[in-house]
């Protein structure tokens, strides 16, 4: 029974590591790109 628990734990760790690596490789906007303000910034 402990072997099944160990396998599940290893799969969980590997899955979470893959998710973290995938999210870390997402493209980021360059530093020189800035958010442009709305021309109509009065609100409602």
ChimeraX attribute file (.defattr): number of C-alpha atoms within 10 A of each C-alpha:
attribute: neighborCount
match mode: 1-to-1
recipient: residues
	/A:1	5
	/A:2	7
	/A:3	8
	/A:4	9
	/A:5	10
	/A:6	11
	/A:7	11
	/A:8	12
	/A:9	12
	/A:10	12
	/A:11	12
	/A:12	12
	/A:13	12
	/A:14	12
	/A:15	12
	/A:16	12
	/A:17	12
	/A:18	12
	/A:19	11
	/A:20	11
	/A:21	11
	/A:22	10
	/A:23	10
	/A:24	10
	/A:25	8
	/A:26	8
	/A:27	7
	/A:28	7
	/A:29	8
	/A:30	7
	/A:31	6
	/A:32	5
	/A:33	7
	/A:34	8
	/A:35	5
	/A:36	6
	/A:37	7
	/A:38	7
	/A:39	6
	/A:40	7
	/A:41	7
	/A:42	6
	/A:43	4
	/A:44	4
